[in-house]
Amino acid sequence: MKFFSLENPVWKFIGNLADFFILSCLWYLCSLPVVTAGAAASAVYYVTLKMSRDQEGELVRSFFKSFRQNLKPGCLLGVGYLAATVVLGLDIVICLQQSSVLAGAMFFTSVVLLACAALFATMTFPLLARCDNTPGALFKMGVALTLRNLLPVLSALVVNVAFFAVGIFVFWPVLLVAPGLAAYCNAFIFNRIFDKYGLSL
């Protein structure tokens, strides 16, 4: 019967959900030390960039292959973005408690810089999954690619925020697949960007 065929869209969707659940669990697990969250994110993208083109191999093995290879640059970039987020977040909180013109200007500047950091991070970790380079070079490439592809990268950031927001505020089971499913949705965006610059798989 066609319903029980592995090519049936229903079973393919269920199979993909299982993959996204496994990827999400791996991301949560490997992000527990916090400093390794960047390497874990690049590993998720390493798998989903291939999945989006039907080139995936053994999921768990591919994830840990990328995680090990990108552990050092992923940690350095992740810690850098985390530090910037904490500093800018604290600055925003402090500015909100002030009423001067200077505080207002600093608040606006911090919000803009925080938004830029979020956009650059959104681009950097998929890029890390595709490129073998130093953290500094990857950061510069991430900034350049973001500025040249601002709307697609902004769309990817919105997808990430939307999945986690729905999971946190609306329906918590979404969090069980959010990292993997969001990365898979964004993989189509990033593959299109990478193709333009000769960074495709």
KEKE-3310 file (N, C-alpha, C; in steps of 0.2 Angstrom, whole numbers, plus 5000, padded with zeros to 4 digits):
npx = (5004:5002:5002:5010:5022:5039:5042:5031:5024:5020:5026:5039:5040:5038:5049:5059:5056:5060:5074:5076:5073:5083:5095:5092:5093:5106:5112:5108:5114:5128:5129:5129:5140:5140:5151:5153:5143:5143:5151:5143:5132:5137:5139:5126:5122:5131:5126:5112:5114:5118:5107:5097:5099:5098:5109:5114:5123:5127:5119:5122:5136:5140:5137:5145:5158:5159:5158:5169:5179:5177:5178:5187:5188:5174:5171:5178:5173:5159:5161:5165:5154:5145:5150:5149:5136:5132:5138:5132:5119:5119:5122:5111:5101:5106:5105:5091:5088:5091:5088:5094:5100:5111:5111:5100:5105:5116:5108:5101:5112:5118:5107:5107:5120:5118:5109:5116:5126:5118:5114:5126:5131:5121:5125:5138:5140:5134:5143:5155:5153:5155:5167:5185:5194:5203:5197:5196:5196:5185:5175:5176:5173:5160:5154:5155:5148:5135:5132:5131:5121:5109:5095:5091:5099:5093:5080:5083:5087:5075:5068:5075:5072:5059:5055:5060:5054:5040:5041:5045:5035:5022:5020:5028:5033:5038:5051:5058:5062:5066:5080:5086:5076:5074:5087:5087:5077:5083:5094:5092:5092:5105:5112:5109:5115:5129:5131:5133:5145:5154:5155:5148:5142)
npy = (4994:5011:5020:5015:5016:5021:5032:5039:5055:5058:5049:5052:5065:5063:5055:5065:5074:5066:5066:5080:5081:5073:5080:5092:5088:5084:5096:5104:5096:5097:5110:5112:5116:5129:5138:5130:5131:5138:5129:5118:5123:5126:5113:5107:5115:5110:5097:5100:5108:5099:5090:5098:5097:5084:5076:5070:5061:5048:5054:5057:5054:5063:5075:5075:5074:5086:5094:5091:5095:5109:5114:5122:5135:5137:5138:5150:5160:5159:5162:5175:5182:5179:5186:5199:5201:5200:5211:5222:5220:5222:5236:5241:5239:5247:5259:5261:5264:5277:5294:5303:5313:5308:5294:5290:5290:5281:5270:5268:5266:5254:5245:5244:5239:5227:5221:5220:5211:5200:5197:5195:5184:5175:5172:5168:5155:5145:5148:5144:5130:5128:5133:5132:5140:5154:5160:5175:5178:5171:5178:5191:5187:5183:5195:5203:5195:5195:5209:5210:5202:5206:5205:5191:5185:5192:5186:5173:5175:5179:5167:5159:5166:5165:5151:5148:5157:5153:5141:5144:5153:5149:5135:5122:5110:5112:5116:5105:5101:5113:5119:5110:5110:5124:5127:5118:5124:5137:5132:5132:5145:5149:5140:5145:5158:5154:5147:5158:5163:5153:5144:5132:5115)
npz = (5000:4996:5007:5017:5011:5011:5004:5005:5009:5022:5030:5027:5032:5046:5048:5046:5056:5067:5065:5067:5080:5086:5082:5088:5102:5102:5100:5112:5122:5119:5121:5134:5142:5139:5133:5122:5113:5101:5093:5093:5086:5074:5070:5069:5058:5049:5046:5043:5032:5022:5023:5017:5004:5001:5004:5015:5027:5039:5053:5067:5067:5058:5064:5076:5070:5063:5075:5082:5073:5072:5085:5092:5085:5085:5098:5102:5094:5098:5112:5111:5104:5114:5125:5120:5119:5132:5138:5130:5133:5147:5147:5140:5150:5161:5155:5153:5166:5167:5163:5155:5141:5136:5140:5133:5120:5121:5124:5112:5103:5109:5107:5093:5090:5097:5089:5077:5081:5083:5070:5063:5070:5067:5053:5054:5061:5052:5041:5047:5047:5034:5030:5033:5043:5051:5067:5067:5053:5049:5056:5050:5037:5039:5043:5031:5022:5028:5027:5013:5010:5017:5020:5017:5028:5039:5038:5041:5055:5060:5059:5068:5080:5080:5081:5094:5102:5100:5106:5119:5124:5119:5115:5122:5118:5105:5107:5108:5095:5090:5088:5078:5067:5064:5060:5048:5040:5038:5031:5018:5014:5017:5009:4997:4998:4999:4987:4979:4981:4979:4990:4991:4995)
capx = (5000:5006:5002:5016:5028:5044:5042:5025:5026:5018:5032:5046:5039:5039:5057:5063:5055:5064:5081:5077:5073:5090:5099:5091:5095:5114:5114:5107:5119:5134:5129:5128:5146:5139:5156:5154:5137:5145:5153:5137:5128:5140:5138:5119:5122:5135:5121:5106:5115:5118:5100:5093:5101:5098:5116:5116:5126:5125:5117:5126:5143:5142:5137:5151:5164:5160:5159:5177:5184:5176:5177:5191:5185:5167:5171:5181:5167:5154:5162:5165:5147:5141:5153:5147:5128:5131:5140:5127:5113:5119:5122:5104:5098:5108:5103:5084:5087:5093:5084:5097:5100:5117:5108:5096:5110:5119:5103:5100:5118:5118:5102:5109:5125:5116:5105:5121:5129:5114:5114:5133:5131:5117:5129:5145:5140:5133:5149:5160:5151:5157:5174:5190:5198:5204:5191:5196:5194:5178:5171:5176:5169:5153:5151:5154:5142:5129:5131:5129:5114:5106:5088:5091:5101:5088:5075:5086:5087:5068:5066:5078:5069:5052:5054:5061:5048:5034:5042:5045:5029:5016:5019:5034:5036:5042:5058:5062:5064:5068:5087:5087:5071:5076:5093:5085:5074:5088:5099:5090:5094:5112:5115:5109:5121:5135:5132:5135:5152:5158:5156:5143:5145)
capy = (5000:5018:5024:5012:5017:5025:5038:5043:5062:5058:5045:5057:5071:5060:5054:5071:5076:5062:5069:5086:5080:5070:5086:5097:5085:5084:5103:5105:5092:5099:5117:5113:5120:5136:5140:5125:5132:5140:5123:5114:5127:5124:5105:5107:5117:5105:5092:5102:5111:5093:5088:5102:5095:5077:5074:5069:5054:5046:5060:5058:5054:5069:5080:5075:5075:5094:5097:5090:5099:5116:5115:5128:5142:5138:5141:5157:5164:5158:5166:5182:5184:5179:5192:5205:5201:5202:5218:5226:5219:5226:5243:5243:5239:5253:5265:5261:5266:5284:5298:5309:5312:5303:5288:5288:5289:5275:5264:5267:5263:5247:5241:5243:5235:5220:5218:5218:5205:5194:5196:5192:5177:5170:5171:5166:5148:5141:5149:5140:5123:5127:5135:5130:5147:5156:5164:5181:5178:5169:5184:5196:5184:5183:5202:5204:5191:5198:5216:5209:5198:5208:5203:5184:5184:5194:5181:5167:5177:5179:5160:5156:5169:5163:5145:5148:5161:5149:5135:5146:5156:5146:5127:5121:5104:5115:5117:5098:5101:5120:5120:5107:5112:5131:5126:5115:5129:5142:5129:5133:5152:5149:5137:5150:5163:5151:5146:5164:5165:5147:5140:5127:5109)
capz = (5000:4996:5013:5021:5007:5014:5000:5007:5012:5029:5034:5026:5037:5053:5049:5047:5063:5071:5064:5070:5087:5087:5081:5094:5108:5102:5101:5119:5126:5117:5123:5141:5145:5136:5128:5116:5110:5094:5089:5092:5081:5067:5069:5067:5051:5044:5045:5039:5025:5018:5022:5013:4997:5001:5004:5022:5029:5046:5056:5073:5066:5054:5069:5080:5065:5063:5082:5084:5069:5073:5092:5094:5082:5087:5105:5102:5091:5103:5118:5108:5104:5121:5129:5117:5121:5140:5139:5127:5137:5153:5145:5139:5157:5164:5151:5154:5172:5167:5160:5152:5134:5134:5142:5127:5114:5123:5123:5105:5101:5111:5103:5086:5090:5098:5083:5072:5083:5082:5063:5062:5073:5062:5047:5056:5062:5046:5038:5050:5045:5027:5029:5037:5043:5058:5070:5065:5046:5049:5058:5044:5031:5042:5043:5024:5019:5031:5024:5006:5010:5024:5020:5019:5035:5044:5038:5045:5062:5062:5059:5074:5086:5080:5084:5101:5105:5100:5111:5126:5126:5116:5115:5124:5114:5099:5109:5107:5088:5087:5085:5071:5062:5062:5056:5042:5037:5036:5027:5011:5013:5017:5003:4991:4998:4998:4980:4975:4983:4978:4996:4992:4996)
cpx = (5004:5007:5008:5022:5033:5044:5035:5027:5025:5024:5039:5046:5041:5047:5061:5062:5059:5072:5081:5077:5080:5095:5099:5094:5103:5116:5113:5112:5126:5135:5129:5134:5145:5144:5157:5147:5138:5147:5148:5132:5131:5139:5131:5119:5125:5130:5115:5108:5116:5111:5096:5094:5101:5105:5118:5118:5123:5124:5122:5133:5145:5142:5143:5158:5165:5161:5166:5181:5183:5176:5181:5188:5178:5167:5173:5176:5161:5155:5162:5158:5143:5143:5150:5139:5127:5133:5135:5121:5113:5119:5115:5100:5099:5105:5095:5083:5089:5088:5087:5098:5106:5115:5104:5100:5113:5114:5102:5106:5119:5113:5104:5115:5123:5112:5111:5125:5125:5114:5121:5134:5127:5120:5135:5145:5139:5140:5155:5159:5154:5164:5179:5195:5199:5198:5190:5194:5187:5173:5171:5172:5161:5150:5150:5149:5135:5127:5129:5123:5110:5099:5087:5093:5096:5082:5077:5086:5080:5066:5068:5074:5062:5051:5055:5056:5042:5035:5042:5038:5022:5015:5026:5037:5040:5049:5062:5065:5067:5075:5088:5082:5072:5082:5092:5082:5079:5093:5098:5092:5101:5115:5115:5114:5127:5137:5135:5142:5157:5160:5151:5146:5148)
cpy = (5006:5021:5021:5013:5022:5032:5042:5049:5062:5055:5049:5062:5068:5058:5060:5074:5073:5064:5075:5086:5077:5076:5091:5094:5085:5092:5105:5102:5095:5107:5118:5117:5127:5138:5136:5126:5134:5134:5119:5117:5125:5117:5104:5109:5113:5100:5094:5105:5105:5090:5091:5100:5087:5073:5071:5062:5052:5052:5061:5058:5060:5075:5080:5076:5083:5097:5097:5095:5107:5118:5122:5135:5143:5141:5148:5161:5164:5163:5173:5185:5184:5185:5199:5206:5203:5209:5223:5226:5223:5233:5245:5243:5245:5259:5266:5264:5274:5287:5304:5308:5307:5296:5285:5287:5283:5269:5263:5263:5256:5242:5239:5238:5228:5217:5216:5212:5199:5192:5192:5185:5172:5168:5167:5158:5144:5142:5144:5132:5122:5128:5133:5136:5149:5160:5171:5182:5176:5175:5189:5193:5185:5190:5204:5201:5194:5205:5215:5205:5199:5205:5195:5182:5186:5189:5175:5169:5177:5172:5158:5159:5166:5156:5144:5152:5157:5143:5138:5149:5153:5139:5124:5115:5106:5115:5110:5097:5108:5121:5117:5109:5119:5131:5123:5121:5135:5139:5131:5141:5152:5146:5141:5155:5160:5149:5152:5165:5158:5143:5135:5120:5105)
cpz = (5000:5003:5017:5017:5011:5010:5001:5011:5020:5033:5033:5031:5044:5054:5049:5054:5068:5071:5067:5077:5089:5087:5087:5100:5108:5103:5109:5123:5125:5119:5130:5144:5143:5131:5122:5112:5102:5090:5088:5087:5074:5065:5066:5060:5047:5042:5041:5032:5020:5017:5017:5005:4996:5000:5011:5023:5035:5050:5062:5072:5062:5059:5073:5076:5065:5070:5084:5080:5070:5081:5094:5091:5084:5094:5106:5100:5096:5109:5116:5108:5110:5125:5127:5119:5128:5141:5136:5131:5144:5152:5144:5146:5161:5161:5152:5161:5173:5163:5156:5145:5132:5135:5136:5121:5115:5122:5116:5102:5103:5108:5096:5086:5092:5093:5078:5074:5082:5074:5061:5064:5069:5056:5049:5057:5056:5042:5041:5048:5038:5026:5035:5037:5050:5061:5067:5058:5045:5051:5053:5039:5033:5041:5036:5021:5022:5028:5017:5005:5016:5025:5021:5026:5040:5044:5042:5053:5064:5063:5066:5080:5086:5083:5091:5105:5106:5106:5118:5128:5124:5117:5116:5120:5108:5101:5108:5100:5085:5084:5078:5066:5060:5058:5049:5038:5034:5031:5020:5009:5013:5011:4997:4992:4997:4991:4976:4976:4982:4985:4997:4993:4990)
residu = (MET:LYS:PHE:PHE:SER:LEU:GLU:ASN:PRO:VAL:TRP:LYS:PHE:ILE:GLY:ASN:LEU:ALA:ASP:PHE:PHE:ILE:LEU:SER:CYS:LEU:TRP:TYR:LEU:CYS:SER:LEU:PRO:VAL:VAL:THR:ALA:GLY:ALA:ALA:ALA:SER:ALA:VAL:TYR:TYR:VAL:THR:LEU:LYS:MET:SER:ARG:ASP:GLN:GLU:GLY:GLU:LEU:VAL:ARG:SER:PHE:PHE:LYS:SER:PHE:ARG:GLN:ASN:LEU:LYS:PRO:GLY:CYS:LEU:LEU:GLY:VAL:GLY:TYR:LEU:ALA:ALA:THR:VAL:VAL:LEU:GLY:LEU:ASP:ILE:VAL:ILE:CYS:LEU:GLN:GLN:SER:SER:VAL:LEU:ALA:GLY:ALA:MET:PHE:PHE:THR:SER:VAL:VAL:LEU:LEU:ALA:CYS:ALA:ALA:LEU:PHE:ALA:THR:MET:THR:PHE:PRO:LEU:LEU:ALA:ARG:CYS:ASP:ASN:THR:PRO:GLY:ALA:LEU:PHE:LYS:MET:GLY:VAL:ALA:LEU:THR:LEU:ARG:ASN:LEU:LEU:PRO:VAL:LEU:SER:ALA:LEU:VAL:VAL:ASN:VAL:ALA:PHE:PHE:ALA:VAL:GLY:ILE:PHE:VAL:PHE:TRP:PRO:VAL:LEU:LEU:VAL:ALA:PRO:GLY:LEU:ALA:ALA:TYR:CYS:ASN:ALA:PHE:ILE:PHE:ASN:ARG:ILE:PHE:ASP:LYS:TYR:GLY:LEU:SER:LEU)
# end
